[in-house]
Amino acid sequence: MMTDTPTKWWAKGLLFENCNCQIVCPGHFHFSQLCTHERCLGYWGINFREGEFGGVPLEGLNAIIIYDTPQHMASGNWIITTYIDHNATPDQQRAIERIVSGEVNGPWKILAQFVAERKETRLVPIAFGDEGKVKTLTAGTFFKSVISWLKGRDRESAVRLVNSYNQIHDSTQVLDMGSTEYTDAPYNLITRNTHSLHSQFSWSGQF
């Protein structure tokens, strides 16, 4: 009897976030904890440094996932908007969409159960910069974000969260402060030195 062999995918890279919560966002640690404001508005920035999705390379691509969630994130009703590099091929775009929607298993499948609305994916010019202690992310003329290390005790090393459980982040995360300006109807998000962090992600799944 012939059986279908599952197609595997994997991806590694840098994942970072900034939202309007105070440092550190309670919802980051567990969705049952109340976020700072009535709505938690923020984003995940994804810089794919390695990866393959059924033969489709992911290296060098960037994506931004805007999230709008209730204060109690476990209640669901999340609204998600995805932006992907405008130079992604149709196959690469579809691969990223399937990964972050949880359609092809992996860590995003857990988050997908909380999403009530996914707005149409947009292809936009995305620029990512990494200068070590400072990282920047821009999309078109409507999105600009800068995240920077919090100063540690020795003033040279990052402040880290170790052994922290989060679905899409690594267990060790670097604490940052983030400032973001995002205006794309109906949203108008402005943060100044609020919750932010980054980690090296490693995801995989099959379909």
Backbone as JSON Lines, residues from 0, in Angstrom:
{"i":0,"aa":"M","n":[0.84,-1.2,0.0],"ca":[0.0,0.0,0.0],"c":[0.87,1.24,0.0]}
{"i":1,"aa":"M","n":[0.58,2.18,-0.9],"ca":[1.35,3.41,-0.96],"c":[0.77,4.45,-0.01]}
{"i":2,"aa":"T","n":[1.64,5.14,0.68],"ca":[1.21,6.2,1.6],"c":[1.91,7.5,1.23]}
{"i":3,"aa":"D","n":[1.22,8.6,1.5],"ca":[1.82,9.9,1.24],"c":[2.85,10.23,2.31]}
{"i":4,"aa":"T","n":[4.01,10.69,1.92],"ca":[5.04,11.11,2.85],"c":[4.85,12.57,3.19]}
{"i":5,"aa":"P","n":[4.74,12.91,4.49],"ca":[4.53,14.31,4.87],"c":[5.68,15.2,4.37]}
{"i":6,"aa":"T","n":[5.34,16.39,3.96],"ca":[6.33,17.38,3.56],"c":[6.77,18.17,4.78]}
{"i":7,"aa":"K","n":[8.06,18.26,5.01],"ca":[8.57,18.94,6.18],"c":[9.03,20.36,5.83]}
{"i":8,"aa":"W","n":[8.98,21.21,6.83],"ca":[9.51,22.56,6.69],"c":[10.27,22.93,7.96]}
{"i":9,"aa":"W","n":[11.19,23.87,7.83],"ca":[11.92,24.36,9.0],"c":[12.38,25.79,8.73]}
{"i":10,"aa":"A","n":[12.59,26.52,9.8],"ca":[13.04,27.91,9.66],"c":[13.76,28.33,10.93]}
{"i":11,"aa":"K","n":[14.82,29.13,10.75],"ca":[15.57,29.7,11.86],"c":[15.83,31.17,11.56]}
{"i":12,"aa":"G","n":[15.94,31.95,12.63],"ca":[16.21,33.36,12.41],"c":[16.0,34.17,13.67]}
{"i":13,"aa":"L","n":[15.69,35.44,13.48],"ca":[15.52,36.38,14.58],"c":[14.05,36.78,14.69]}
{"i":14,"aa":"L","n":[13.53,36.68,15.89],"ca":[12.14,37.07,16.17],"c":[12.16,38.16,17.22]}
{"i":15,"aa":"F","n":[11.48,39.26,16.95],"ca":[11.43,40.33,17.95],"c":[10.03,40.93,17.98]}
{"i":16,"aa":"E","n":[9.75,41.64,19.06],"ca":[8.4,42.16,19.24],"c":[8.43,43.47,20.02]}
{"i":17,"aa":"N","n":[7.38,44.24,19.84],"ca":[7.15,45.45,20.6],"c":[5.65,45.65,20.69]}
{"i":18,"aa":"C","n":[5.16,45.98,21.87],"ca":[3.73,46.29,22.02],"c":[3.58,47.45,22.98]}
{"i":19,"aa":"N","n":[2.33,47.85,23.22],"ca":[2.08,49.02,24.05],"c":[2.08,48.73,25.54]}
{"i":20,"aa":"C","n":[2.4,47.48,25.93],"ca":[2.47,47.14,27.36],"c":[3.72,47.72,28.01]}
{"i":21,"aa":"Q","n":[3.63,47.86,29.33],"ca":[4.8,48.24,30.1],"c":[5.8,47.09,30.03]}
{"i":22,"aa":"I","n":[7.05,47.37,30.37],"ca":[8.06,46.32,30.42],"c":[7.89,45.57,31.73]}
{"i":23,"aa":"V","n":[7.7,44.27,31.78],"ca":[7.58,43.34,30.67],"c":[6.09,43.0,30.49]}
{"i":24,"aa":"C","n":[5.65,42.78,29.24],"ca":[4.24,42.49,28.98],"c":[3.8,41.22,29.7]}
{"i":25,"aa":"P","n":[2.79,41.29,30.6],"ca":[2.33,40.09,31.31],"c":[1.85,39.0,30.36]}
{"i":26,"aa":"G","n":[1.2,39.4,29.27],"ca":[0.66,38.42,28.34],"c":[1.73,37.64,27.61]}
{"i":27,"aa":"H","n":[2.95,38.15,27.59],"ca":[4.04,37.44,26.93],"c":[4.32,36.12,27.64]}
{"i":28,"aa":"F","n":[4.18,36.13,28.96],"ca":[4.5,34.94,29.75],"c":[3.34,33.96,29.8]}
{"i":29,"aa":"H","n":[2.13,34.46,29.81],"ca":[0.96,33.57,29.77],"c":[-0.25,34.39,29.37]}
{"i":30,"aa":"F","n":[-1.01,33.83,28.44],"ca":[-2.16,34.55,27.9],"c":[-3.26,34.78,28.94]}
{"i":31,"aa":"S","n":[-3.18,34.11,30.09],"ca":[-4.2,34.3,31.12],"c":[-3.95,35.56,31.96]}
{"i":32,"aa":"Q","n":[-2.75,36.14,31.85],"ca":[-2.43,37.35,32.59],"c":[-2.89,38.59,31.8]}
{"i":33,"aa":"L","n":[-3.38,39.56,32.52],"ca":[-3.91,40.75,31.88],"c":[-2.79,41.64,31.36]}
{"i":34,"aa":"C","n":[-2.93,42.06,30.1],"ca":[-2.0,43.02,29.53],"c":[-2.22,44.39,30.16]}
{"i":35,"aa":"T","n":[-1.35,45.33,29.86],"ca":[-1.39,46.64,30.5],"c":[-2.62,47.45,30.13]}
{"i":36,"aa":"H","n":[-3.01,47.38,28.86],"ca":[-4.11,48.22,28.37],"c":[-5.32,47.37,27.97]}
{"i":37,"aa":"E","n":[-6.42,48.04,27.71],"ca":[-7.65,47.35,27.31],"c":[-7.45,46.53,26.05]}
{"i":38,"aa":"R","n":[-6.66,47.03,25.13],"ca":[-6.26,46.27,23.95],"c":[-4.74,46.23,23.9]}
{"i":39,"aa":"C","n":[-4.19,45.04,23.61],"ca":[-2.75,44.92,23.44],"c":[-2.46,45.04,21.94]}
{"i":40,"aa":"L","n":[-1.77,46.1,21.57],"ca":[-1.43,46.36,20.17],"c":[0.08,46.25,20.01]}
{"i":41,"aa":"G","n":[0.51,45.47,19.03],"ca":[1.94,45.32,18.83],"c":[2.25,44.52,17.58]}
{"i":42,"aa":"Y","n":[3.47,44.04,17.51],"ca":[3.87,43.28,16.33],"c":[4.94,42.25,16.68]}
{"i":43,"aa":"W","n":[5.05,41.25,15.82],"ca":[6.2,40.35,15.79],"c":[6.94,40.62,14.49]}
{"i":44,"aa":"G","n":[8.24,40.85,14.57],"ca":[9.06,41.0,13.38],"c":[9.85,39.71,13.17]}
{"i":45,"aa":"I","n":[9.84,39.2,11.96],"ca":[10.51,37.93,11.66],"c":[11.56,38.16,10.58]}
{"i":46,"aa":"N","n":[12.8,37.79,10.9],"ca":[13.89,37.84,9.93],"c":[14.37,36.4,9.71]}
{"i":47,"aa":"F","n":[13.97,35.84,8.56],"ca":[14.34,34.46,8.25],"c":[15.81,34.42,7.81]}
{"i":48,"aa":"R","n":[16.63,33.71,8.57],"ca":[18.05,33.61,8.22],"c":[18.39,32.28,7.56]}
{"i":49,"aa":"E","n":[17.57,31.28,7.82],"ca":[17.69,29.98,7.18],"c":[16.29,29.4,7.06]}
{"i":50,"aa":"G","n":[16.11,28.43,6.18],"ca":[14.82,27.76,6.15],"c":[14.45,27.24,4.78]}
{"i":51,"aa":"E","n":[13.57,26.25,4.81],"ca":[13.07,25.67,3.57],"c":[11.67,25.14,3.81]}
{"i":52,"aa":"F","n":[10.82,25.38,2.86],"ca":[9.43,24.96,2.96],"c":[9.09,24.14,1.72]}
{"i":53,"aa":"G","n":[9.22,22.83,1.85],"ca":[8.92,21.97,0.71],"c":[9.72,22.34,-0.53]}
{"i":54,"aa":"G","n":[11.0,22.65,-0.34],"ca":[11.84,23.03,-1.47],"c":[11.89,24.52,-1.75]}
{"i":55,"aa":"V","n":[11.06,25.31,-1.07],"ca":[11.05,26.76,-1.25],"c":[11.97,27.41,-0.22]}
{"i":56,"aa":"P","n":[13.02,28.12,-0.64],"ca":[13.94,28.74,0.32],"c":[13.31,29.95,1.01]}
{"i":57,"aa":"L","n":[13.64,30.11,2.3],"ca":[13.1,31.22,3.08],"c":[14.16,32.22,3.5]}
{"i":58,"aa":"E","n":[15.42,31.87,3.29],"ca":[16.53,32.71,3.73],"c":[16.43,34.13,3.17]}
{"i":59,"aa":"G","n":[16.64,35.1,4.06],"ca":[16.69,36.49,3.65],"c":[15.35,37.22,3.63]}
{"i":60,"aa":"L","n":[14.27,36.51,3.9],"ca":[12.95,37.14,3.87],"c":[12.59,37.74,5.22]}
{"i":61,"aa":"N","n":[11.74,38.75,5.19],"ca":[11.24,39.38,6.41],"c":[9.72,39.41,6.4]}
{"i":62,"aa":"A","n":[9.14,39.41,7.58],"ca":[7.69,39.52,7.72],"c":[7.38,40.28,9.0]}
{"i":63,"aa":"I","n":[6.23,40.92,9.0],"ca":[5.72,41.63,10.18],"c":[4.31,41.14,10.45]}
{"i":64,"aa":"I","n":[4.06,40.73,11.67],"ca":[2.73,40.28,12.08],"c":[2.18,41.28,13.09]}
{"i":65,"aa":"I","n":[1.2,42.06,12.69],"ca":[0.55,43.01,13.59],"c":[-0.54,42.28,14.35]}
{"i":66,"aa":"Y","n":[-0.56,42.46,15.68],"ca":[-1.63,41.83,16.45],"c":[-2.4,42.86,17.27]}
{"i":67,"aa":"D","n":[-3.68,42.62,17.35],"ca":[-4.61,43.45,18.13],"c":[-5.41,42.47,18.97]}
{"i":68,"aa":"T","n":[-5.15,42.42,20.27],"ca":[-5.78,41.42,21.13],"c":[-6.47,42.08,22.31]}
{"i":69,"aa":"P","n":[-7.41,41.38,22.93],"ca":[-8.02,41.91,24.16],"c":[-7.01,41.88,25.29]}
{"i":70,"aa":"Q","n":[-7.33,42.57,26.36],"ca":[-6.44,42.61,27.52],"c":[-6.17,41.21,28.07]}
{"i":71,"aa":"H","n":[-7.19,40.37,28.04],"ca":[-7.06,38.96,28.44],"c":[-6.88,38.16,27.16]}
{"i":72,"aa":"M","n":[-5.63,37.92,26.78],"ca":[-5.34,37.33,25.48],"c":[-5.93,35.94,25.3]}
{"i":73,"aa":"A","n":[-6.08,35.21,26.41],"ca":[-6.63,33.86,26.34],"c":[-8.1,33.84,25.93]}
{"i":74,"aa":"S","n":[-8.74,35.01,25.96],"ca":[-10.14,35.08,25.56],"c":[-10.31,34.96,24.05]}
{"i":75,"aa":"G","n":[-9.21,35.05,23.31],"ca":[-9.29,34.95,21.86],"c":[-9.68,36.28,21.23]}
{"i":76,"aa":"N","n":[-10.32,36.18,20.08],"ca":[-10.74,37.38,19.34],"c":[-9.56,38.26,18.91]}
{"i":77,"aa":"W","n":[-8.44,37.61,18.6],"ca":[-7.3,38.36,18.08],"c":[-7.56,38.77,16.63]}
{"i":78,"aa":"I","n":[-7.03,39.93,16.26],"ca":[-7.05,40.38,14.87],"c":[-5.6,40.44,14.4]}
{"i":79,"aa":"I","n":[-5.32,39.79,13.29],"ca":[-3.95,39.67,12.8],"c":[-3.84,40.24,11.38]}
{"i":80,"aa":"T","n":[-2.79,41.01,11.16],"ca":[-2.47,41.5,9.83],"c":[-1.03,41.12,9.51]}
{"i":81,"aa":"T","n":[-0.81,40.52,8.36],"ca":[0.52,40.05,7.97],"c":[1.06,40.86,6.8]}
{"i":82,"aa":"Y","n":[2.3,41.31,6.95],"ca":[3.02,41.98,5.88],"c":[4.25,41.13,5.53]}
{"i":83,"aa":"I","n":[4.49,40.94,4.25],"ca":[5.6,40.12,3.79],"c":[6.42,40.92,2.77]}
{"i":84,"aa":"D","n":[7.73,40.65,2.74],"ca":[8.61,41.28,1.77],"c":[7.98,41.32,0.37]}
{"i":85,"aa":"H","n":[8.0,42.48,-0.27],"ca":[7.41,42.6,-1.61],"c":[8.2,41.82,-2.66]}
{"i":86,"aa":"N","n":[9.46,41.48,-2.34],"ca":[10.26,40.72,-3.31],"c":[10.15,39.21,-3.12]}
{"i":87,"aa":"A","n":[9.27,38.77,-2.21],"ca":[9.03,37.33,-2.06],"c":[8.3,36.79,-3.29]}
{"i":88,"aa":"T","n":[8.67,35.62,-3.72],"ca":[7.96,34.98,-4.83],"c":[6.59,34.53,-4.34]}
{"i":89,"aa":"P","n":[5.67,34.24,-5.25],"ca":[4.36,33.73,-4.81],"c":[4.48,32.49,-3.92]}
{"i":90,"aa":"D","n":[5.42,31.59,-4.24],"ca":[5.61,30.39,-3.42],"c":[6.15,30.75,-2.03]}
{"i":91,"aa":"Q","n":[7.05,31.71,-1.96],"ca":[7.59,32.14,-0.66],"c":[6.52,32.83,0.16]}
{"i":92,"aa":"Q","n":[5.72,33.66,-0.48],"ca":[4.63,34.32,0.23],"c":[3.67,33.3,0.83]}
{"i":93,"aa":"R","n":[3.29,32.33,0.02],"ca":[2.36,31.31,0.48],"c":[2.97,30.49,1.61]}
{"i":94,"aa":"A","n":[4.26,30.21,1.53],"ca":[4.93,29.45,2.58],"c":[4.87,30.19,3.92]}
{"i":95,"aa":"I","n":[5.19,31.49,3.9],"ca":[5.16,32.28,5.13],"c":[3.75,32.38,5.67]}
{"i":96,"aa":"E","n":[2.78,32.6,4.8],"ca":[1.39,32.67,5.24],"c":[0.96,31.38,5.93]}
{"i":97,"aa":"R","n":[1.34,30.25,5.36],"ca":[0.93,28.97,5.93],"c":[1.63,28.71,7.27]}
{"i":98,"aa":"I","n":[2.87,29.16,7.4],"ca":[3.59,28.98,8.66],"c":[2.94,29.8,9.77]}
{"i":99,"aa":"V","n":[2.73,31.11,9.54],"ca":[2.24,31.98,10.61],"c":[0.75,31.81,10.86]}
{"i":100,"aa":"S","n":[0.05,31.14,9.96],"ca":[-1.37,30.84,10.21],"c":[-1.54,29.56,11.01]}
{"i":101,"aa":"G","n":[-0.44,28.8,11.18],"ca":[-0.53,27.55,11.9],"c":[-1.06,26.4,11.07]}
{"i":102,"aa":"E","n":[-1.28,26.65,9.78],"ca":[-1.88,25.64,8.9],"c":[-0.99,24.41,8.74]}
{"i":103,"aa":"V","n":[0.33,24.6,8.9],"ca":[1.27,23.5,8.65],"c":[1.95,23.07,9.96]}
{"i":104,"aa":"N","n":[1.19,23.13,11.05],"ca":[1.68,22.73,12.37],"c":[2.81,23.65,12.81]}
{"i":105,"aa":"G","n":[3.66,23.19,13.7],"ca":[4.67,24.07,14.26],"c":[4.09,24.94,15.36]}
{"i":106,"aa":"P","n":[4.9,25.83,15.95],"ca":[4.47,26.62,17.11],"c":[3.33,27.58,16.84]}
{"i":107,"aa":"W","n":[3.18,28.04,15.59],"ca":[2.12,29.0,15.3],"c":[0.73,28.36,15.33]}
{"i":108,"aa":"K","n":[0.69,27.04,15.29],"ca":[-0.61,26.36,15.36],"c":[-1.31,26.65,16.69]}
{"i":109,"aa":"I","n":[-0.52,26.76,17.76],"ca":[-1.09,27.06,19.09],"c":[-1.7,28.45,19.11]}
{"i":110,"aa":"L","n":[-0.99,29.42,18.53],"ca":[-1.49,30.79,18.52],"c":[-2.73,30.93,17.64]}
{"i":111,"aa":"A","n":[-2.82,30.11,16.6],"ca":[-3.92,30.24,15.65],"c":[-5.29,30.07,16.29]}
{"i":112,"aa":"Q","n":[-5.37,29.3,17.36],"ca":[-6.67,29.05,17.98],"c":[-7.27,30.3,18.62]}
{"i":113,"aa":"F","n":[-6.43,31.34,18.83],"ca":[-6.92,32.56,19.46],"c":[-7.32,33.63,18.43]}
{"i":114,"aa":"V","n":[-7.04,33.37,17.17],"ca":[-7.27,34.36,16.12],"c":[-8.69,34.29,15.59]}
{"i":115,"aa":"A","n":[-9.38,35.42,15.64],"ca":[-10.75,35.49,15.13],"c":[-10.81,36.05,13.72]}
{"i":116,"aa":"E","n":[-9.83,36.9,13.38],"ca":[-9.85,37.55,12.07],"c":[-8.43,37.71,11.55]}
{"i":117,"aa":"R","n":[-8.22,37.26,10.32],"ca":[-6.95,37.49,9.62],"c":[-7.22,38.4,8.44]}
{"i":118,"aa":"K","n":[-6.67,39.58,8.5],"ca":[-6.84,40.5,7.38],"c":[-5.97,40.05,6.21]}
{"i":119,"aa":"E","n":[-6.3,40.53,5.04],"ca":[-5.58,40.13,3.83],"c":[-4.1,40.47,3.93]}
{"i":120,"aa":"T","n":[-3.25,39.51,3.58],"ca":[-1.81,39.72,3.59],"c":[-1.42,40.79,2.58]}
{"i":121,"aa":"R","n":[-0.47,41.63,2.97],"ca":[0.01,42.68,2.07],"c":[1.49,42.48,1.79]}
{"i":122,"aa":"L","n":[1.88,42.66,0.55],"ca":[3.29,42.65,0.15],"c":[3.78,44.09,0.14]}
{"i":123,"aa":"V","n":[4.82,44.37,0.94],"ca":[5.35,45.72,1.06],"c":[6.88,45.67,1.14]}
{"i":124,"aa":"P","n":[7.55,46.76,0.82],"ca":[9.0,46.8,1.02],"c":[9.31,46.78,2.52]}
{"i":125,"aa":"I","n":[10.07,45.79,2.96],"ca":[10.44,45.67,4.36],"c":[11.95,45.72,4.47]}
{"i":126,"aa":"A","n":[12.46,46.58,5.36],"ca":[13.9,46.71,5.58],"c":[14.2,46.39,7.04]}
{"i":127,"aa":"F","n":[15.17,45.5,7.24],"ca":[15.56,45.08,8.58],"c":[17.02,45.43,8.8]}
{"i":128,"aa":"G","n":[17.32,45.99,9.96],"ca":[18.7,46.33,10.3],"c":[19.07,45.78,11.66]}
{"i":129,"aa":"D","n":[20.28,45.25,11.78],"ca":[20.75,44.67,13.04],"c":[22.15,45.18,13.33]}
{"i":130,"aa":"E","n":[22.25,46.07,14.31],"ca":[23.54,46.6,14.73],"c":[23.91,46.1,16.12]}
{"i":131,"aa":"G","n":[23.4,44.91,16.45],"ca":[23.71,44.33,17.75],"c":[22.76,44.83,18.82]}
{"i":132,"aa":"K","n":[23.12,45.91,19.47],"ca":[22.3,46.43,20.55],"c":[21.06,47.16,20.04]}
{"i":133,"aa":"V","n":[21.07,47.54,18.79],"ca":[19.93,48.25,18.2],"c":[19.48,47.54,16.94]}
{"i":134,"aa":"K","n":[18.18,47.33,16.82],"ca":[17.61,46.69,15.63],"c":[16.5,47.59,15.1]}
{"i":135,"aa":"T","n":[16.39,47.67,13.79],"ca":[15.38,48.53,13.18],"c":[14.56,47.74,12.19]}
{"i":136,"aa":"L","n":[13.33,48.15,12.02],"ca":[12.42,47.5,11.08],"c":[11.52,48.56,10.49]}
{"i":137,"aa":"T","n":[11.47,48.62,9.16],"ca":[10.57,49.55,8.49],"c":[9.79,48.83,7.41]}
{"i":138,"aa":"A","n":[8.59,49.32,7.16],"ca":[7.74,48.78,6.09],"c":[7.09,49.96,5.39]}
{"i":139,"aa":"G","n":[7.41,50.13,4.11],"ca":[6.86,51.25,3.37],"c":[7.07,52.55,4.1]}
{"i":140,"aa":"T","n":[6.05,53.39,4.09],"ca":[6.11,54.67,4.8],"c":[5.23,54.67,6.04]}
{"i":141,"aa":"F","n":[4.61,53.51,6.34],"ca":[3.62,53.48,7.42],"c":[4.07,52.75,8.67]}
{"i":142,"aa":"F","n":[5.28,52.16,8.65],"ca":[5.73,51.39,9.81],"c":[7.21,51.63,10.03]}
{"i":143,"aa":"K","n":[7.56,52.01,11.26],"ca":[8.95,52.16,11.65],"c":[9.1,51.78,13.11]}
{"i":144,"aa":"S","n":[10.08,50.9,13.39],"ca":[10.28,50.47,14.77],"c":[11.77,50.36,15.07]}
{"i":145,"aa":"V","n":[12.13,50.74,16.28],"ca":[13.5,50.61,16.77],"c":[13.46,49.92,18.12]}
{"i":146,"aa":"I","n":[14.23,48.85,18.27],"ca":[14.32,48.21,19.58],"c":[15.78,48.21,20.0]}
{"i":147,"aa":"S","n":[16.01,48.4,21.3],"ca":[17.38,48.48,21.81],"c":[17.49,47.79,23.16]}
{"i":148,"aa":"W","n":[18.68,47.25,23.41],"ca":[18.93,46.54,24.67],"c":[18.62,47.42,25.88]}
{"i":149,"aa":"L","n":[18.14,46.78,26.92],"ca":[18.16,47.39,28.24],"c":[19.57,47.24,28.79]}
{"i":150,"aa":"K","n":[20.06,48.22,29.48],"ca":[21.41,48.15,30.02],"c":[21.47,47.19,31.2]}
{"i":151,"aa":"G","n":[22.4,46.25,31.12],"ca":[22.58,45.31,32.23],"c":[23.47,45.9,33.3]}
{"i":152,"aa":"R","n":[23.71,45.12,34.33],"ca":[24.5,45.61,35.45],"c":[25.91,46.0,35.04]}
{"i":153,"aa":"D","n":[26.49,45.22,34.11],"ca":[27.85,45.52,33.68],"c":[27.89,46.5,32.51]}
{"i":154,"aa":"R","n":[26.72,46.95,32.07],"ca":[26.59,47.95,31.01],"c":[27.02,47.45,29.63]}
{"i":155,"aa":"E","n":[27.49,46.21,29.55],"ca":[27.98,45.69,28.28],"c":[27.18,44.48,27.8]}
{"i":156,"aa":"S","n":[26.62,43.72,28.72],"ca":[25.89,42.49,28.38],"c":[24.39,42.74,28.38]}
{"i":157,"aa":"A","n":[23.68,41.96,27.59],"ca":[22.22,42.09,27.52],"c":[21.56,41.55,28.78]}
{"i":158,"aa":"V","n":[20.39,42.08,29.07],"ca":[19.54,41.54,30.14],"c":[18.72,40.42,29.53]}
{"i":159,"aa":"R","n":[18.76,39.24,30.1],"ca":[18.14,38.07,29.49],"c":[17.07,37.44,30.37]}
{"i":160,"aa":"L","n":[16.05,36.93,29.71],"ca":[15.08,36.05,30.35],"c":[15.52,34.63,30.02]}
{"i":161,"aa":"V","n":[15.72,33.82,31.03],"ca":[16.21,32.46,30.82],"c":[15.16,31.46,31.29]}
{"i":162,"aa":"N","n":[14.99,30.41,30.52],"ca":[14.03,29.36,30.83],"c":[12.6,29.89,30.82]}
{"i":163,"aa":"S","n":[12.35,30.82,29.9],"ca":[11.01,31.38,29.76],"c":[10.24,30.61,28.69]}
{"i":164,"aa":"Y","n":[9.0,30.26,28.99],"ca":[8.21,29.47,28.05],"c":[7.33,30.37,27.22]}
{"i":165,"aa":"N","n":[7.53,30.33,25.92],"ca":[6.72,31.08,24.98],"c":[6.65,30.26,23.7]}
{"i":166,"aa":"Q","n":[5.49,30.22,23.07],"ca":[5.28,29.32,21.95],"c":[6.24,29.55,20.79]}
{"i":167,"aa":"I","n":[6.49,30.79,20.43],"ca":[7.25,31.07,19.22],"c":[8.67,31.57,19.47]}
{"i":168,"aa":"H","n":[8.96,31.99,20.69],"ca":[10.3,32.46,21.02],"c":[11.17,31.32,21.53]}
{"i":169,"aa":"D","n":[12.49,31.54,21.49],"ca":[13.43,30.64,22.14],"c":[13.25,30.76,23.65]}
{"i":170,"aa":"S","n":[13.75,29.76,24.4],"ca":[13.58,29.79,25.85],"c":[14.44,30.87,26.51]}
{"i":171,"aa":"T","n":[15.45,31.37,25.82],"ca":[16.25,32.51,26.3],"c":[15.97,33.71,25.41]}
{"i":172,"aa":"Q","n":[15.58,34.8,26.03],"ca":[15.19,36.0,25.29],"c":[15.94,37.21,25.84]}
{"i":173,"aa":"V","n":[16.25,38.16,24.98],"ca":[16.91,39.39,25.38],"c":[15.87,40.48,25.57]}
{"i":174,"aa":"L","n":[15.88,41.1,26.74],"ca":[14.94,42.18,27.02],"c":[15.38,43.46,26.32]}
{"i":175,"aa":"D","n":[14.41,44.13,25.71],"ca":[14.67,45.37,25.0],"c":[13.65,46.43,25.4]}
{"i":176,"aa":"M","n":[13.85,47.63,24.9],"ca":[12.83,48.67,24.88],"c":[12.54,48.98,23.43]}
{"i":177,"aa":"G","n":[11.27,49.17,23.11],"ca":[10.92,49.41,21.72],"c":[10.1,50.67,21.54]}
{"i":178,"aa":"S","n":[10.31,51.3,20.39],"ca":[9.52,52.47,20.0],"c":[9.05,52.26,18.56]}
{"i":179,"aa":"T","n":[7.75,52.36,18.36],"ca":[7.16,52.04,17.07],"c":[6.16,53.1,16.65]}
{"i":180,"aa":"E","n":[6.15,53.41,15.36],"ca":[5.11,54.23,14.76],"c":[4.5,53.43,13.62]}
{"i":181,"aa":"Y","n":[3.22,53.15,13.74],"ca":[2.53,52.32,12.76],"c":[1.18,52.94,12.47]}
{"i":182,"aa":"T","n":[0.98,53.35,11.24],"ca":[-0.28,53.96,10.83],"c":[-0.75,53.29,9.55]}
{"i":183,"aa":"D","n":[-1.76,52.47,9.68],"ca":[-2.35,51.79,8.53],"c":[-3.79,51.47,8.92]}
{"i":184,"aa":"A","n":[-4.72,52.2,8.36],"ca":[-6.13,52.13,8.79],"c":[-6.56,50.68,9.02]}
{"i":185,"aa":"P","n":[-7.27,50.45,10.15],"ca":[-7.78,51.43,11.11],"c":[-6.83,51.68,12.28]}
{"i":186,"aa":"Y","n":[-5.55,51.3,12.17],"ca":[-4.66,51.37,13.32],"c":[-3.77,52.6,13.3]}
{"i":187,"aa":"N","n":[-3.48,53.07,14.5],"ca":[-2.56,54.17,14.7],"c":[-1.83,53.89,16.0]}
{"i":188,"aa":"L","n":[-0.72,53.16,15.9],"ca":[0.02,52.72,17.08],"c":[1.29,53.53,17.24]}
{"i":189,"aa":"I","n":[1.46,54.11,18.39],"ca":[2.69,54.81,18.73],"c":[3.15,54.34,20.1]}
{"i":190,"aa":"T","n":[4.34,53.75,20.17],"ca":[4.9,53.34,21.45],"c":[6.21,54.08,21.68]}
{"i":191,"aa":"R","n":[6.54,54.26,22.94],"ca":[7.79,54.9,23.31],"c":[8.42,54.14,24.47]}
{"i":192,"aa":"N","n":[9.48,53.41,24.19],"ca":[10.22,52.68,25.22],"c":[9.33,51.74,26.03]}
{"i":193,"aa":"T","n":[8.56,50.94,25.29],"ca":[7.66,49.98,25.94],"c":[8.19,48.56,25.76]}
{"i":194,"aa":"H","n":[7.38,47.58,26.15],"ca":[7.79,46.17,26.13],"c":[8.36,45.76,24.78]}
{"i":195,"aa":"S","n":[9.52,45.15,24.83],"ca":[10.14,44.62,23.62],"c":[11.15,43.55,24.03]}
{"i":196,"aa":"L","n":[11.36,42.6,23.16],"ca":[12.4,41.58,23.37],"c":[12.68,40.88,22.06]}
{"i":197,"aa":"H","n":[13.77,40.1,22.04],"ca":[14.08,39.34,20.84],"c":[14.75,38.02,21.21]}
{"i":198,"aa":"S","n":[14.7,37.08,20.29],"ca":[15.34,35.78,20.5],"c":[15.64,35.16,19.14]}
{"i":199,"aa":"Q","n":[16.44,34.11,19.17],"ca":[16.73,33.33,17.98],"c":[15.71,32.2,17.91]}
{"i":200,"aa":"F","n":[14.87,32.2,16.89],"ca":[13.84,31.17,16.82],"c":[14.3,29.97,15.99]}
{"i":201,"aa":"S","n":[13.67,28.84,16.26],"ca":[13.88,27.62,15.48],"c":[12.54,26.91,15.42]}
{"i":202,"aa":"W","n":[11.92,26.92,14.24],"ca":[10.59,26.35,14.06],"c":[10.66,25.19,13.06]}
{"i":203,"aa":"S","n":[9.73,24.29,13.18],"ca":[9.63,23.21,12.2],"c":[8.22,22.64,12.25]}
{"i":204,"aa":"G","n":[7.87,21.93,11.18],"ca":[6.55,21.3,11.11],"c":[6.48,20.45,9.86]}
{"i":205,"aa":"Q","n":[5.28,19.98,9.6],"ca":[5.06,19.18,8.38],"c":[3.61,19.27,7.97]}
{"i":206,"aa":"F","n":[3.37,18.92,6.7],"ca":[2.0,18.98,6.18],"c":[1.85,17.91,5.11]}
